[in-house]
Amino acid sequence: MQIIFFIWYRGESTYEKGCIYSGMTIDNFLDRELKRHLSMLKSMKNGNLHKMVMGVVETSLLKMVLAETKGNQTDASRILGINRNTLRKKINDYQIDVRKD
């Protein structure tokens, strides 16, 4: 199953600016973006490429979902499909600032 997704520019309080990648699958988007940065990624010869990429993707995802849920970790964990304690650990590990608006 492929997931079609949209990336929106965030306006003042809603997603109002319009989508920049319409109808592209997540795997196609990631493939394209990682290839764009491949020359930089090849220079990382320390063996931490997987950890670095996964950390960037996961941190961005967590921040977006937490912003969408206005910091509600219970709702965010349900959307993400992970346990709330796991979410809290990731928030601490990645030092994500969670503010309830």
N, C-alpha and C positions, 0 to 999 in steps of 0.2 A: 504494500500500500504506500503510495506516495502522498505526501502532504503538500498541498499548494499553500503558499504563504504570501503575505504582503508585509512590506516594511513601510511604515508611515513616518513622516516627519511630525514630531510632536509639537503641537501648538500650545497656546496658553493653558487650556484645560482639557482639550480633547484632541483626538487624532484628526486634524482638520486640513492639513496641508496636501494630502494626496499620497498615493503609493508610488514608490520608485522602482519596485520589482514586482510586477503584477503577473501572477500565474506561474511563477518559477518554483520548481520544487526545492526543498531545503537542500537536498544532496547536490543538485545542480548549482545552486548558489554557493555553497561551501566549496565545491570543486573549483568553480571559477575564481573565487576570491583567494583560495589557497594557492592556486597556480599563479595568480598575480603577484603573490608575495614569495614565491618559491626561491628566488635568488637570495633573498634575505634569510629565509629559513634554512637553506643549504649551508649557510655560514655557521649555523649553530652545530658545531661538531662535538658538543658536550654530552650528547645522548639524551637531552631533556626536551626534544622537540614535541613529543606526544604530550608530556605534562604541560608544556607551555601552551600549546594549542587548546587542549582540553580546559585548562584553567581560564583562558581568555573567553572561550565559548560559554563555559559554565557560569563564570562571573557575570557576563553580559546577560545571559538568560535569567539568572536569579534577580539581577537588578531590575530588569524589565518587568518580570512578573510581580516582584514586590512593589514596584511603582504602580502597576496596574491595580493591585489589591490595596493600595494605600498603606502598605506596611503590614497588612494582616497576614501573619505567618500561617495560620490555619488555612485560610483560603489559598494562599500561594502554594502550600504543600499539596493541597488537593489538585490544583491546576497542574503542578509539576508531576504529580503521581508518586511523591516520595513522602516518607514519614516526617512529621513535624520536627522531631528531634534531629533527624538527618539534615533537614533544612537549617535548623539552628546551628548545627556543627559546621555546615558549609558557610553560613553567614560569618561565623567566628573565624574559620580557616581563611577565608578570603577577605576578612576585615571589611565587610559590607556594612555601611551605615544605614540602619533601618529607621526611618522616621515615619510616624503615622501622621498623615495630613488631615 
